[in-house]
Amino acid sequence: MPRRLALTVIAVATVAACGGDPAEPGPQGSFQASVTGDLSLSLSGGAVFGHQEGGGFVIAMEQGNVGGSSAELVMIGRDSPVQPAAGTYEMVSGTCLDCTPEDFSGLYLHQITVLDLGLYVSVSGTLTIDTSTAERVTGSFSFTATSFILSGDVTAEDLALEGTFSAVPGTIPSPI
């Protein structure tokens, strides 16, 4: 399987597998973002960072409950397990076949209901890390995305996402 599709596979499996008990309460991270283009939304919710199944580093930002009645999920990650240092990183295509483990890509899940959803992968963009410690990763992101999977009433094709986050260590959405 191509490296960049790992985030996509995780998000699809997350939609199919989620909907159980909420995670244990702990330190809270947060994010705010806007979605423009074929959708126009303002997002806010919790933000965590950690390692996805298989070891890559991921920042996950969620509004609502993926697998529940509605949710929004933004994931930015790379195949390398190394937590990034402060700096600005270029984001690559979420379906890139010649990426290196250091390349970041993004994914966005727009879920109206379990059956009405859109999954989008990054085309290009930037991730800026302002602070990177064991307790918190803060920064901003801006990327364009295109549809990868559309289901039900979701028909938007091309989007742009922009936002800020203050993420704490936590459990990254993964398949069961």
The 8 nearest C-alpha neighbors of each residue, nearest first, counted from 0:
[[1, 2, 4, 5, 3, 96, 8, 94],
 [2, 0, 4, 3, 96, 5, 95, 94],
 [1, 3, 4, 5, 0, 96, 78, 98],
 [4, 2, 93, 94, 5, 1, 95, 6],
 [3, 5, 7, 2, 6, 1, 94, 8],
 [4, 6, 8, 3, 7, 2, 9, 1],
 [7, 5, 9, 8, 4, 10, 3, 106],
 [8, 6, 4, 10, 9, 5, 11, 106],
 [7, 9, 11, 5, 10, 6, 12, 4],
 [8, 10, 6, 12, 7, 173, 11, 13],
 [9, 11, 13, 7, 12, 8, 6, 14],
 [12, 10, 8, 14, 13, 9, 7, 15],
 [11, 13, 174, 15, 9, 14, 10, 16],
 [14, 12, 10, 16, 174, 11, 15, 173],
 [15, 13, 66, 11, 12, 16, 17, 65],
 [14, 16, 12, 13, 17, 11, 66, 174],
 [17, 15, 13, 14, 12, 175, 174, 18],
 [18, 16, 66, 13, 14, 19, 15, 65],
 [17, 19, 66, 67, 16, 20, 65, 64],
 [20, 18, 17, 21, 16, 66, 67, 22],
 [19, 21, 22, 18, 23, 17, 64, 67],
 [20, 22, 19, 23, 18, 24, 64, 17],
 [23, 21, 24, 20, 170, 25, 19, 169],
 [22, 24, 25, 21, 20, 26, 170, 169],
 [25, 23, 22, 26, 27, 21, 169, 170],
 [26, 24, 27, 23, 169, 22, 167, 28],
 [27, 25, 28, 167, 24, 168, 169, 134],
 [28, 26, 25, 167, 29, 45, 46, 166],
 [27, 29, 166, 46, 167, 45, 165, 47],
 [30, 28, 45, 46, 165, 44, 164, 166],
 [31, 29, 164, 43, 44, 163, 46, 45],
 [30, 32, 43, 162, 42, 163, 164, 44],
 [33, 31, 162, 42, 161, 41, 43, 163],
 [32, 34, 41, 161, 40, 160, 42, 162],
 [33, 35, 160, 40, 39, 159, 38, 41],
 [36, 34, 39, 159, 38, 158, 37, 33],
 [35, 37, 158, 38, 159, 157, 39, 34],
 [36, 38, 155, 157, 158, 156, 35, 39],
 [39, 37, 36, 35, 155, 34, 40, 158],
 [38, 40, 35, 34, 36, 37, 41, 33],
 [41, 39, 34, 33, 42, 38, 35, 32],
 [42, 40, 33, 32, 34, 43, 39, 31],
 [41, 43, 32, 31, 33, 40, 62, 44],
 [44, 42, 31, 30, 62, 32, 41, 29],
 [43, 45, 62, 29, 61, 30, 46, 60],
 [44, 46, 29, 28, 61, 60, 30, 27],
 [47, 45, 60, 166, 28, 29, 59, 30],
 [48, 46, 166, 167, 169, 168, 59, 58],
 [49, 47, 58, 168, 57, 169, 166, 167],
 [50, 48, 57, 56, 168, 169, 171, 58],
 [49, 51, 56, 55, 54, 57, 52, 80],
 [50, 52, 55, 54, 171, 53, 57, 56],
 [51, 53, 54, 50, 173, 55, 9, 174],
 [52, 54, 51, 55, 50, 78, 80, 5],
 [53, 55, 80, 50, 51, 52, 56, 78],
 [54, 56, 78, 80, 79, 50, 51, 77],
 [57, 55, 50, 80, 76, 77, 49, 79],
 [58, 56, 76, 49, 48, 75, 50, 59],
 [57, 59, 48, 75, 74, 47, 76, 60],
 [60, 58, 74, 47, 46, 73, 48, 57],
 [61, 59, 46, 73, 72, 45, 74, 30],
 [62, 60, 72, 45, 44, 71, 63, 73],
 [61, 63, 44, 71, 70, 43, 72, 64],
 [64, 62, 70, 69, 61, 71, 65, 44],
 [63, 65, 67, 70, 66, 69, 62, 68],
 [66, 64, 70, 67, 14, 17, 63, 69],
 [65, 67, 17, 14, 18, 113, 64, 15],
 [68, 66, 64, 65, 18, 69, 113, 70],
 [67, 69, 112, 113, 66, 111, 70, 64],
 [70, 68, 111, 112, 110, 67, 63, 64],
 [71, 69, 63, 110, 65, 64, 62, 109],
 [70, 72, 109, 62, 108, 61, 110, 63],
 [73, 71, 61, 108, 60, 107, 62, 74],
 [72, 74, 107, 60, 106, 59, 61, 108],
 [75, 73, 59, 106, 105, 58, 60, 107],
 [76, 74, 105, 58, 57, 104, 106, 59],
 [77, 75, 57, 103, 56, 104, 58, 74],
 [76, 78, 103, 79, 55, 56, 102, 101],
 [77, 79, 55, 100, 80, 56, 101, 76],
 [78, 80, 100, 55, 81, 77, 101, 56],
 [81, 79, 55, 56, 54, 78, 82, 50],
 [82, 80, 79, 83, 56, 55, 101, 78],
 [81, 83, 56, 80, 84, 131, 79, 49],
 [84, 82, 81, 85, 131, 128, 86, 56],
 [83, 85, 131, 86, 82, 128, 130, 129],
 [86, 84, 128, 129, 130, 131, 83, 87],
 [87, 85, 128, 127, 84, 88, 129, 83],
 [86, 88, 127, 126, 128, 125, 89, 85],
 [87, 89, 126, 125, 127, 90, 86, 103],
 [88, 90, 125, 124, 126, 91, 87, 103],
 [89, 91, 124, 103, 104, 125, 123, 88],
 [92, 90, 123, 104, 122, 103, 93, 89],
 [91, 93, 122, 95, 121, 94, 123, 104],
 [94, 92, 120, 121, 3, 104, 95, 105],
 [93, 95, 3, 92, 4, 96, 120, 1],
 [96, 94, 92, 93, 3, 97, 98, 91],
 [95, 97, 1, 98, 94, 2, 3, 4],
 [96, 98, 95, 99, 2, 1, 3, 94],
 [99, 97, 95, 96, 102, 100, 2, 3],
 [98, 100, 101, 102, 97, 78, 2, 79],
 [101, 99, 78, 79, 102, 77, 98, 2],
 [100, 102, 99, 79, 77, 103, 78, 98],
 [103, 101, 99, 100, 77, 98, 91, 90],
 [104, 102, 77, 90, 76, 91, 101, 75],
 [105, 103, 90, 91, 93, 75, 76, 121],
 [106, 104, 75, 121, 74, 120, 93, 76],
 [105, 107, 120, 74, 119, 73, 121, 75],
 [108, 106, 73, 119, 72, 118, 74, 120],
 [107, 109, 118, 72, 71, 117, 110, 119],
 [110, 108, 71, 117, 116, 70, 118, 107],
 [109, 111, 116, 70, 69, 112, 71, 115],
 [110, 112, 69, 115, 116, 109, 70, 68],
 [113, 111, 115, 68, 69, 114, 110, 116],
 [112, 114, 115, 66, 68, 110, 67, 111],
 [113, 115, 112, 151, 116, 150, 111, 110],
 [116, 114, 151, 112, 150, 111, 152, 113],
 [117, 115, 110, 150, 109, 153, 111, 149],
 [116, 118, 149, 109, 148, 153, 108, 150],
 [117, 119, 108, 148, 147, 107, 146, 109],
 [118, 120, 146, 107, 147, 145, 106, 144],
 [121, 119, 106, 93, 144, 145, 105, 147],
 [120, 122, 144, 105, 93, 92, 123, 143],
 [121, 123, 92, 144, 143, 91, 93, 120],
 [124, 122, 91, 90, 142, 121, 143, 92],
 [125, 123, 142, 90, 141, 89, 143, 91],
 [124, 126, 89, 90, 141, 88, 140, 142],
 [125, 127, 140, 88, 87, 139, 89, 128],
 [128, 126, 87, 139, 138, 86, 140, 88],
 [127, 129, 138, 85, 86, 130, 137, 87],
 [130, 128, 138, 85, 137, 127, 86, 131],
 [131, 129, 137, 136, 85, 128, 132, 138],
 [130, 132, 136, 84, 85, 135, 137, 128],
 [133, 131, 135, 134, 136, 130, 84, 82],
 [132, 134, 135, 131, 168, 136, 167, 82],
 [135, 133, 132, 167, 168, 136, 131, 166],
 [136, 134, 167, 132, 166, 133, 131, 137],
 [135, 137, 131, 166, 130, 165, 132, 167],
 [138, 136, 165, 130, 164, 129, 128, 166],
 [137, 139, 128, 129, 127, 164, 163, 165],
 [138, 140, 163, 127, 162, 126, 164, 128],
 [141, 139, 126, 162, 161, 125, 127, 163],
 [140, 142, 161, 125, 124, 160, 162, 126],
 [143, 141, 124, 160, 123, 159, 125, 121],
 [142, 144, 159, 122, 121, 123, 158, 160],
 [145, 143, 121, 122, 120, 158, 119, 157],
 [144, 146, 157, 119, 120, 156, 158, 147],
 [147, 145, 119, 156, 148, 118, 157, 120],
 [146, 148, 119, 118, 120, 145, 149, 117],
 [149, 147, 118, 117, 146, 150, 119, 116],
 [150, 148, 117, 153, 116, 154, 118, 146],
 [149, 151, 115, 116, 153, 117, 114, 152],
 [152, 150, 115, 153, 114, 116, 149, 154],
 [151, 153, 115, 154, 150, 116, 149, 111],
 [154, 152, 116, 151, 117, 115, 150, 149],
 [153, 155, 152, 156, 149, 117, 150, 151],
 [156, 154, 37, 153, 157, 38, 146, 117],
 [155, 157, 146, 145, 154, 37, 158, 119],
 [158, 156, 145, 37, 144, 36, 155, 146],
 [159, 157, 36, 144, 35, 143, 37, 145],
 [158, 160, 143, 35, 34, 142, 36, 144],
 [161, 159, 34, 142, 141, 33, 143, 35],
 [162, 160, 141, 32, 33, 140, 142, 159],
 [163, 161, 32, 140, 31, 139, 33, 141],
 [162, 164, 139, 31, 30, 138, 140, 32],
 [165, 163, 30, 137, 138, 29, 166, 139],
 [164, 166, 137, 29, 28, 136, 30, 46],
 [165, 167, 28, 47, 46, 136, 135, 48],
 [166, 168, 135, 47, 28, 48, 134, 169],
 [169, 167, 48, 47, 49, 134, 166, 135],
 [170, 168, 47, 48, 49, 167, 171, 46],
 [169, 171, 172, 49, 47, 168, 48, 50],
 [170, 172, 51, 173, 49, 169, 59, 50],
 [173, 171, 13, 170, 174, 9, 10, 51],
 [174, 172, 9, 13, 171, 175, 52, 51],
 [173, 175, 12, 13, 9, 16, 172, 10],
 [174, 16, 173, 13, 12, 17, 15, 172]]
